[in-house]
Amino acid sequence: MKKTKQLSAGVTLSALGLESAHADYALNLMQGVTKVSNDIYDLHMLILWICVFIGIAVFGTMFYSIYHHRKSKGHKAANFHENTTVEIVWTIIPTLILIGMAIPATKAMMELDDVQKSDMSIKVTGKQWYWEYEYLDNGVHFESHLDAASEKAHRDGSDPSRIPHYLLNVDNPLVVPVGKKIRFVFTAADVIHSWWVPDLGWKKDANPGFINEAWTQVDKPGVYRGQCTELCGRDHGFMPIVVIAMEQGDYDKWVQITLVKQNEKPDLSDQSREQLMANGEAVYLKNCVACHQIDGKGAEGAYPALRGSAKVTGSVDPLIGFIQAGTSRMPAFAKLKDNELAALITYIRNSPDIGNKVGDELQPKTITPVYDDD
Amino acid sequence: MSAVTAEHAHDDHHDDHAHGPEKGWLRWIITTNHKDIGTLYLLFALAMFFVGGAMAMVIRAELFEPGMQFVNPQFFNSMTTMHALVMVFGAVMPAFVGLANWMIPMMIGAPDMALPRMNNMSFWMLVAGVLLLASTLFMEGGAPAGGWTLYPPLVLQTGKALPFAIFSVHLLGISSIMGAINIIATILNMRAPAMTLMKMPLFVWTWLITGFLLIAIMPVFAGAVTMLLTDKFFHTSFFDAAGGGDPVLYQHIFWFFGHPEVYVMILPTFGVASTIIPVFARKPLFGYSSMVYATAAIAFLSFIVWAHHMFTVGLPIAGELYFMYATMLIAIPTGVKVFNWTATMWKGAMTFETPMLFSIAFVVLFTLGGFTGLMMSVAPVDFQYHDTYFIVAHFHYTLVPASIFILMAAGYYWLPKWTGHMYNEKIGQLHFWLSAISVNILFFPQHFLGLAGMPRRIPDYAIQFADWNMISSIGGFIFGLSQLLFLWIVIDTIKGGTGEKVSDEVWEDAHKHGLEWTLPSPVPYHTFTTPPTVIPCDHD
């Protein structure tokens, strides 16, 4: 337990510290930290320079003409309107340039596509609006949501510049070892998402009901950030990706600790009211706020309000069942553990932010009979 | 020429209903006159340009600073979706159909369009379609917010608006198909006897090809959205994996429509540019026949490159490579066009009235958009560019300072012919310079944003994207406001403009370049009731 805390603190610290660039802006594509991303960068620069060169030639000619061949300078118009040789030349030269581009492009494409001989596999599932990661080789499995600071700030209108890595930070980053070929398999639970970390050099769509593959091999330890790049609904802009690449030894330790944490029984001991409310808010921000909103008012015509809702403020047992089973429109939240559920229910029934004031509190133990652990 | 003048005199002296317009407002409802319908299309497109523009202003205002300030994310997504749909189907396409209505009969020496009643119907169906689309903004659950591409499964999460939006796409599709049939029938059947195909002005050629594109693609789009409708309401599973369907199938169908669709907006643009540049260079268009063949080649290629919009969707390697190579090929005919325009200017005697300024800006800025298009054709690199602001910059360069600029150029070029009044050249040039500068402040920084990692269609962004977004928004506001000058000029010119009497040919020696300049200014209500015998042709 102590070790867990140390490590998660370490991960958080490195997530905050390794990249200090805050208000930096870039003009060009990043080179990234993999061989593929560097190849792509080189290809990008090659084509960019080809375009610059052609642009200078064409616009140079055009502006020379605009300057010299104007009526106000007394230039008399010529009357030519055809020249087969010229036309053939300016068809063939671009064709040759294109062939020159296609060769390295084909190589890079083949490289990007080759997922064979990987050292490990991670399954990535896009969901509205977070990512779920499953390490297929060792059973590590967790959700990765936008971090609470950004989540709150973009909803309550506080100053984003005070938030470290505003909108680009998550609660649980994806941790990978450096120097290993990692195969990703992508899918989605609801709509299409797309997983993009620019430093890795590519993005790949996560399609519901289908599997896509991609791979990476990170050369440099560090924190690499990205975002969902396929419009996936209301909170498309709020499901970032953070990848932390570490040395194999650190990674192995992280796996061990994460597995221990993952298999811990939830702490079902009684909590103070403050604890319940604080934990409840955290659960709410992670799971509910996207639809029901930070003020519990929902969105008219789309998402029902919790504020003043009889379902929320009525008796507790049906509410527990409702949250665990979901409806045709709301996903089931059976994944919530008893302590989380108790805190959440206490929070939505009593938070001034949500606008309900039932005046009760729910302890984790009291909901054990309803909770069905598979 | 003399026959035309006689016809004109005839109209002036007989106030006969069969020859003149209907009196009062009813004229604009029931008209079958190609000039009236052209005017309706153009004014409607101008109005929708401001509606779509207002939506763009909402988008740029929200993106002015990081953090959420004005709208919620759902409404933001509705704005990006509706902005695109209104601009594509309500502004750019109708504006080109309006130009086609006005100019094609006058350019080929025909008295009207081949199917005048259908012409009226296709206009009013367009109005119905766009109004229905706009009404979804006020429906429960809001307007469609899944992007103009309407990808499932996301679009199926739309509230009450979904079936209305789909029906509006059907109406717009029917309207476009009828317009296209009419234009093709007119061009193929109603040309003056001496007007052979290879003498037609390029605007007519590009519209002939565009017409075929429209007939080929609009039913495909209608089919795709109908499948969405049955998936949502009749328990089919075309795009739902749980029932054996595939959401990516929709993307293939959509882009089989969508790629030619973007060329529907650019081919007539090429045609207008090829019409205007020779007049102000006082020189025949360079490489007329290669222009025709290049247009046809681009149209053909547009049907076999669709999946370059889908490089990251999970295509097999053979698919990635094929669509990359095919897409790269488009650079060749497009390059030919740009070189031809440059060669047309070369050794001309150029003057720089507003239509020419907009046309030159089009050639330069469209080429910039072409360059980024070439960059994105390279599949592995597109794995970085895809769905970022880089592509937002790319397609806005090919639409705003290209299609929209050429529509402006066309307005300045033909308004004197249509109205008989000269527009205010000083204000026109002011409009040009404000637009040309601000459009670059608006869209150029978006290249940087995309390369630096900003995804498109997000209502809020990380702090490192703040500076360029603010600059882009400022450019956007200046660009938006500048367009009010155009509105003023159009109204002012209709009301009398500078008061200067314009000649029949308006622009120096324009009669050498097109039949429309042999007609009086303003153009009489009926023209070419007997076909002209002498065809100006500067490229024999």
HADDOCK unambig.tbl for C-alpha pairs under 7 A between the chains (distance, minus, plus):
assign (segid A and resid 22 and name CA) (segid B and resid 463 and name CA) 7.00 0.50 0.50
assign (segid A and resid 22 and name CA) (segid B and resid 464 and name CA) 6.32 0.50 0.50
assign (segid A and resid 23 and name CA) (segid B and resid 463 and name CA) 6.03 0.50 0.50
assign (segid A and resid 23 and name CA) (segid B and resid 464 and name CA) 4.69 0.50 0.50
assign (segid A and resid 24 and name CA) (segid B and resid 464 and name CA) 5.37 0.50 0.50
assign (segid A and resid 25 and name CA) (segid B and resid 464 and name CA) 5.15 0.50 0.50
assign (segid A and resid 25 and name CA) (segid B and resid 465 and name CA) 6.42 0.50 0.50
assign (segid A and resid 26 and name CA) (segid B and resid 448 and name CA) 6.80 0.50 0.50
assign (segid A and resid 26 and name CA) (segid B and resid 452 and name CA) 5.38 0.50 0.50
assign (segid A and resid 27 and name CA) (segid B and resid 448 and name CA) 4.64 0.50 0.50
assign (segid A and resid 27 and name CA) (segid B and resid 451 and name CA) 6.89 0.50 0.50
assign (segid A and resid 27 and name CA) (segid B and resid 452 and name CA) 6.44 0.50 0.50
assign (segid A and resid 28 and name CA) (segid B and resid 448 and name CA) 6.16 0.50 0.50
assign (segid A and resid 28 and name CA) (segid B and resid 451 and name CA) 5.44 0.50 0.50
assign (segid A and resid 28 and name CA) (segid B and resid 452 and name CA) 6.22 0.50 0.50
assign (segid A and resid 29 and name CA) (segid B and resid 451 and name CA) 4.53 0.50 0.50
assign (segid A and resid 29 and name CA) (segid B and resid 452 and name CA) 5.75 0.50 0.50
assign (segid A and resid 30 and name CA) (segid B and resid 452 and name CA) 6.88 0.50 0.50
assign (segid A and resid 40 and name CA) (segid B and resid 380 and name CA) 6.55 0.50 0.50
assign (segid A and resid 40 and name CA) (segid B and resid 381 and name CA) 5.47 0.50 0.50
assign (segid A and resid 44 and name CA) (segid B and resid 381 and name CA) 6.28 0.50 0.50
assign (segid A and resid 47 and name CA) (segid B and resid 375 and name CA) 6.23 0.50 0.50
assign (segid A and resid 51 and name CA) (segid B and resid 371 and name CA) 5.95 0.50 0.50
assign (segid A and resid 62 and name CA) (segid B and resid 342 and name CA) 5.71 0.50 0.50
assign (segid A and resid 65 and name CA) (segid B and resid 345 and name CA) 6.63 0.50 0.50
assign (segid A and resid 65 and name CA) (segid B and resid 346 and name CA) 5.41 0.50 0.50
assign (segid A and resid 65 and name CA) (segid B and resid 347 and name CA) 6.71 0.50 0.50
assign (segid A and resid 69 and name CA) (segid B and resid 346 and name CA) 6.91 0.50 0.50
assign (segid A and resid 69 and name CA) (segid B and resid 347 and name CA) 5.29 0.50 0.50
assign (segid A and resid 69 and name CA) (segid B and resid 348 and name CA) 5.55 0.50 0.50
assign (segid A and resid 69 and name CA) (segid B and resid 349 and name CA) 5.43 0.50 0.50
assign (segid A and resid 69 and name CA) (segid B and resid 350 and name CA) 6.17 0.50 0.50
assign (segid A and resid 70 and name CA) (segid B and resid 348 and name CA) 6.90 0.50 0.50
assign (segid A and resid 70 and name CA) (segid B and resid 349 and name CA) 4.63 0.50 0.50
assign (segid A and resid 70 and name CA) (segid B and resid 350 and name CA) 4.20 0.50 0.50
assign (segid A and resid 70 and name CA) (segid B and resid 351 and name CA) 6.10 0.50 0.50
assign (segid A and resid 71 and name CA) (segid B and resid 349 and name CA) 4.38 0.50 0.50
assign (segid A and resid 71 and name CA) (segid B and resid 350 and name CA) 5.14 0.50 0.50
assign (segid A and resid 71 and name CA) (segid B and resid 351 and name CA) 5.86 0.50 0.50
assign (segid A and resid 75 and name CA) (segid B and resid 349 and name CA) 5.37 0.50 0.50
assign (segid A and resid 76 and name CA) (segid B and resid 348 and name CA) 6.76 0.50 0.50
assign (segid A and resid 76 and name CA) (segid B and resid 349 and name CA) 5.48 0.50 0.50
assign (segid A and resid 77 and name CA) (segid B and resid 282 and name CA) 6.17 0.50 0.50
assign (segid A and resid 77 and name CA) (segid B and resid 283 and name CA) 6.20 0.50 0.50
assign (segid A and resid 77 and name CA) (segid B and resid 347 and name CA) 5.86 0.50 0.50
assign (segid A and resid 77 and name CA) (segid B and resid 348 and name CA) 4.14 0.50 0.50
assign (segid A and resid 77 and name CA) (segid B and resid 349 and name CA) 4.67 0.50 0.50
assign (segid A and resid 78 and name CA) (segid B and resid 283 and name CA) 6.68 0.50 0.50
assign (segid A and resid 78 and name CA) (segid B and resid 347 and name CA) 5.77 0.50 0.50
assign (segid A and resid 78 and name CA) (segid B and resid 348 and name CA) 5.91 0.50 0.50
assign (segid A and resid 79 and name CA) (segid B and resid 283 and name CA) 5.75 0.50 0.50
assign (segid A and resid 79 and name CA) (segid B and resid 284 and name CA) 6.62 0.50 0.50
assign (segid A and resid 81 and name CA) (segid B and resid 284 and name CA) 5.86 0.50 0.50
assign (segid A and resid 81 and name CA) (segid B and resid 285 and name CA) 6.06 0.50 0.50
assign (segid A and resid 81 and name CA) (segid B and resid 286 and name CA) 4.19 0.50 0.50
assign (segid A and resid 81 and name CA) (segid B and resid 287 and name CA) 5.90 0.50 0.50
assign (segid A and resid 81 and name CA) (segid B and resid 539 and name CA) 6.65 0.50 0.50
assign (segid A and resid 82 and name CA) (segid B and resid 286 and name CA) 5.72 0.50 0.50
assign (segid A and resid 82 and name CA) (segid B and resid 287 and name CA) 5.08 0.50 0.50
assign (segid A and resid 90 and name CA) (segid B and resid 336 and name CA) 6.81 0.50 0.50
assign (segid A and resid 91 and name CA) (segid B and resid 332 and name CA) 6.23 0.50 0.50
assign (segid A and resid 91 and name CA) (segid B and resid 336 and name CA) 6.69 0.50 0.50
assign (segid A and resid 94 and name CA) (segid B and resid 332 and name CA) 6.22 0.50 0.50
assign (segid A and resid 95 and name CA) (segid B and resid 332 and name CA) 6.69 0.50 0.50
assign (segid A and resid 98 and name CA) (segid B and resid 328 and name CA) 6.79 0.50 0.50
assign (segid A and resid 105 and name CA) (segid B and resid 378 and name CA) 6.34 0.50 0.50
assign (segid A and resid 105 and name CA) (segid B and resid 380 and name CA) 6.65 0.50 0.50
assign (segid A and resid 106 and name CA) (segid B and resid 321 and name CA) 6.85 0.50 0.50
assign (segid A and resid 108 and name CA) (segid B and resid 380 and name CA) 6.25 0.50 0.50
assign (segid A and resid 109 and name CA) (segid B and resid 379 and name CA) 6.91 0.50 0.50
assign (segid A and resid 109 and name CA) (segid B and resid 380 and name CA) 5.14 0.50 0.50
assign (segid A and resid 113 and name CA) (segid B and resid 317 and name CA) 6.75 0.50 0.50
assign (segid A and resid 154 and name CA) (segid B and resid 67 and name CA) 5.55 0.50 0.50
assign (segid A and resid 154 and name CA) (segid B and resid 68 and name CA) 5.86 0.50 0.50
assign (segid A and resid 157 and name CA) (segid B and resid 67 and name CA) 6.56 0.50 0.50
assign (segid A and resid 157 and name CA) (segid B and resid 68 and name CA) 6.27 0.50 0.50
assign (segid A and resid 160 and name CA) (segid B and resid 66 and name CA) 6.61 0.50 0.50
assign (segid A and resid 160 and name CA) (segid B and resid 67 and name CA) 5.85 0.50 0.50
assign (segid A and resid 161 and name CA) (segid B and resid 463 and name CA) 6.41 0.50 0.50
assign (segid A and resid 165 and name CA) (segid B and resid 462 and name CA) 6.90 0.50 0.50
assign (segid A and resid 166 and name CA) (segid B and resid 462 and name CA) 5.34 0.50 0.50
assign (segid A and resid 166 and name CA) (segid B and resid 463 and name CA) 6.60 0.50 0.50
assign (segid A and resid 167 and name CA) (segid B and resid 461 and name CA) 6.69 0.50 0.50
assign (segid A and resid 167 and name CA) (segid B and resid 462 and name CA) 5.63 0.50 0.50
assign (segid A and resid 168 and name CA) (segid B and resid 462 and name CA) 6.64 0.50 0.50
assign (segid A and resid 191 and name CA) (segid B and resid 153 and name CA) 5.23 0.50 0.50
assign (segid A and resid 191 and name CA) (segid B and resid 154 and name CA) 5.43 0.50 0.50
assign (segid A and resid 198 and name CA) (segid B and resid 384 and name CA) 6.61 0.50 0.50
assign (segid A and resid 198 and name CA) (segid B and resid 453 and name CA) 6.46 0.50 0.50
assign (segid A and resid 201 and name CA) (segid B and resid 384 and name CA) 6.08 0.50 0.50
assign (segid A and resid 202 and name CA) (segid B and resid 383 and name CA) 4.67 0.50 0.50
assign (segid A and resid 202 and name CA) (segid B and resid 384 and name CA) 5.23 0.50 0.50
assign (segid A and resid 203 and name CA) (segid B and resid 312 and name CA) 6.55 0.50 0.50
assign (segid A and resid 203 and name CA) (segid B and resid 383 and name CA) 5.59 0.50 0.50
assign (segid A and resid 203 and name CA) (segid B and resid 384 and name CA) 6.63 0.50 0.50
assign (segid A and resid 204 and name CA) (segid B and resid 312 and name CA) 5.14 0.50 0.50
assign (segid A and resid 204 and name CA) (segid B and resid 313 and name CA) 6.48 0.50 0.50
assign (segid A and resid 205 and name CA) (segid B and resid 312 and name CA) 5.93 0.50 0.50
assign (segid A and resid 205 and name CA) (segid B and resid 313 and name CA) 5.08 0.50 0.50
assign (segid A and resid 205 and name CA) (segid B and resid 314 and name CA) 6.89 0.50 0.50
assign (segid A and resid 209 and name CA) (segid B and resid 241 and name CA) 5.06 0.50 0.50
assign (segid A and resid 209 and name CA) (segid B and resid 242 and name CA) 6.89 0.50 0.50
assign (segid A and resid 212 and name CA) (segid B and resid 314 and name CA) 5.78 0.50 0.50
assign (segid A and resid 229 and name CA) (segid B and resid 387 and name CA) 5.91 0.50 0.50
assign (segid A and resid 229 and name CA) (segid B and resid 455 and name CA) 5.47 0.50 0.50
assign (segid A and resid 230 and name CA) (segid B and resid 387 and name CA) 6.81 0.50 0.50
assign (segid A and resid 231 and name CA) (segid B and resid 146 and name CA) 6.85 0.50 0.50
assign (segid A and resid 231 and name CA) (segid B and resid 457 and name CA) 6.48 0.50 0.50
assign (segid A and resid 232 and name CA) (segid B and resid 154 and name CA) 6.34 0.50 0.50
assign (segid A and resid 233 and name CA) (segid B and resid 146 and name CA) 6.56 0.50 0.50
assign (segid A and resid 233 and name CA) (segid B and resid 154 and name CA) 6.65 0.50 0.50
assign (segid A and resid 234 and name CA) (segid B and resid 73 and name CA) 5.47 0.50 0.50
assign (segid A and resid 234 and name CA) (segid B and resid 74 and name CA) 4.81 0.50 0.50
assign (segid A and resid 235 and name CA) (segid B and resid 73 and name CA) 6.69 0.50 0.50
assign (segid A and resid 236 and name CA) (segid B and resid 458 and name CA) 6.65 0.50 0.50
assign (segid A and resid 237 and name CA) (segid B and resid 458 and name CA) 4.71 0.50 0.50
assign (segid A and resid 237 and name CA) (segid B and resid 459 and name CA) 6.49 0.50 0.50
assign (segid A and resid 237 and name CA) (segid B and resid 460 and name CA) 6.55 0.50 0.50
assign (segid A and resid 300 and name CA) (segid B and resid 141 and name CA) 6.84 0.50 0.50
assign (segid A and resid 301 and name CA) (segid B and resid 140 and name CA) 5.05 0.50 0.50
assign (segid A and resid 301 and name CA) (segid B and resid 141 and name CA) 4.59 0.50 0.50
assign (segid A and resid 302 and name CA) (segid B and resid 141 and name CA) 5.25 0.50 0.50
assign (segid A and resid 302 and name CA) (segid B and resid 159 and name CA) 6.94 0.50 0.50
